[in-house]
């Protein structure tokens, strides 16, 4: 009899262990999200398009370099304005608060017309992580001016030069942890580029981003730097991802760009990043 009781107890324990493992798996899945879009025929439903000014500014077209591939084309024309900005952007909200590691990548290509010379200096943002208002505030009641903690953009000069620039870190009032870096490669038309970045979100200085284009790191003060470490959240409400075209308003020429193969994997890895030396 005692032997039977012991066997029964063992079976109960095994069942408890199995249940615990299942619960842990489910719990882990709650903190892991995957977003993929190759833009075949249409865009995936996880995108929000309420910052597209006109339906023809976002199109699925044939890849100019590959007739068997579909890509997304986003256009921005003079006069396109929404939310007080000259923009046509799509948005995804992965809800990455502090303690999340976000890995994402995509391809982009400029047509020849993108490099039309402008009389004034300006920037054209390709993607950004934008902050939300502080808890308890809205965009209408927000009084503190803060820059988005991440943005990658093309900077152009009156001389007709075009550079890829990236800023990361927070800047607000007297607080300035933002670093502005430059990609050392050359931007050319009719060529696919692959951008990829790992971002660890934090309200402390252990936040970081590791950006690359075509496996080439950005440069800070003329020195190649593959990791930029700094606070990248203003508060606990997650930043959100915006992608498309957004310019500074000095541009006189209409522009468009091609995008393809968007991939994003976001996972909560704990409040602090793995304790290892950053490259």
Buried (B, 14 or more C-beta within 10 A) or exposed (E): EEEEEEEEEEEEEEEEEEEEEEEEEEEEEEEEBEBEBBBEEEBEEBBBBEBBBEEEBBEEEEBBEEEEBBBBBBBBBEEBEBEEBBBBBBBBEBEBBBBBBBBBBBBBBBBEEBBEEBEEEBBBBBBBBBBBBBEEEEEEEEEEEBBBBBBBBBBBEEEEEBBBBBBBBBBBEEEEBBBBBBBBEEBEEEEBBBBBBBBBBBBEEBBBBBBBBEEEBBEBEEEEBEBBBBBBBBBEBBBBBBBBBBBBEBBEBEBBBBBBBBBBBBBBEEEEBEEEEEE
